[in-house]
Amino acid sequence: MVQSAEGALNEIHEMLQRVNKLAIRAANGTLTEEDRAMVDAAFPG
C-alpha cells in the first residue's frame, strides 16, 4: 500500500513539474501564441 501511495505522489510531482516548466515558458515568451493556447486548454484554471 505504501508503494502505491509513493507511486501516485511521484506521478503528481512529475505533473506539477511539467506544469511549472510550461508556465515559465509561457511567461517568458519561449512559447508561441499557438503553444500557449494549447497549454491553456490542457491546464485550465
Phi, psi and omega in degrees: 000320179296322179295322178296316179295319179296319178297318179295318178296322177296319177298314180297318179300315179297319178296317180295323176297319179295316178299318180298315179298317179294321179296319179296315179296321179294322183286327185265005175089007180291327182271149174282171177302319179296317178299315180297323178296321178293321177296315179299322180290324182284329184230070181293152176152000000 
